[in-house]
């Protein structure tokens, strides 16, 4: 996967970053930490301008989140219940928790969208309930972009710093990416196998 990311960045430049960040938010296993870390290294090597990199990454991220927002808006809140009843284990959610999320979004939607941008997996999936509760689209895009700008700038800044400190850092990115992806996969399966519906927890 790291080779694919590197090849796309080298071939497409800023467009490659935008596409990768879009895909990261449509298919969460592609980690933004790796994409923006490599982008930051490219800044250190003089291949990218830092703020242009951040801008195109935020644009790709916001567009990817809008896809899940649109899906959530199309599905709607009530139509989700049969799906949760049937597949809740794989989402580690039951309907009671969905109702709590719904109530939270109705009351604190913009703040939840903003804060979720700093959380793995949640930063993508938060867009689905935002669409389901018909959160104002302009507010959703604004708060998504705001949170994403901070997160992306921090990741790119870290990549830029490491790129300046270690000339051969790219050789370590592949193993680190595998560790990051493997950790996310293990965390997901741990959640699936330890999760219980609320009535069983009670």
Secondary structure, 3 states (H helix, E strand, C coil): CHHHHHHHHHHHCHHHHHHHHHHHHHCCCCCHHHHHHHHHHHHHCCCCCHHHHHHHHHHHHHHHHHHHHHHHHHHCCHHHHHHHHHHHHHHCCCHHHHHHHHHHHHHHHHHHHHHHCCCCCHHHHHHHHHHHCCCCHHHHHHHHHHHHHHHHHHHHHHHHHHHHHCCCCHHHHHHHHHHHHHHHHHHHHHHHHHCCCHHHHC
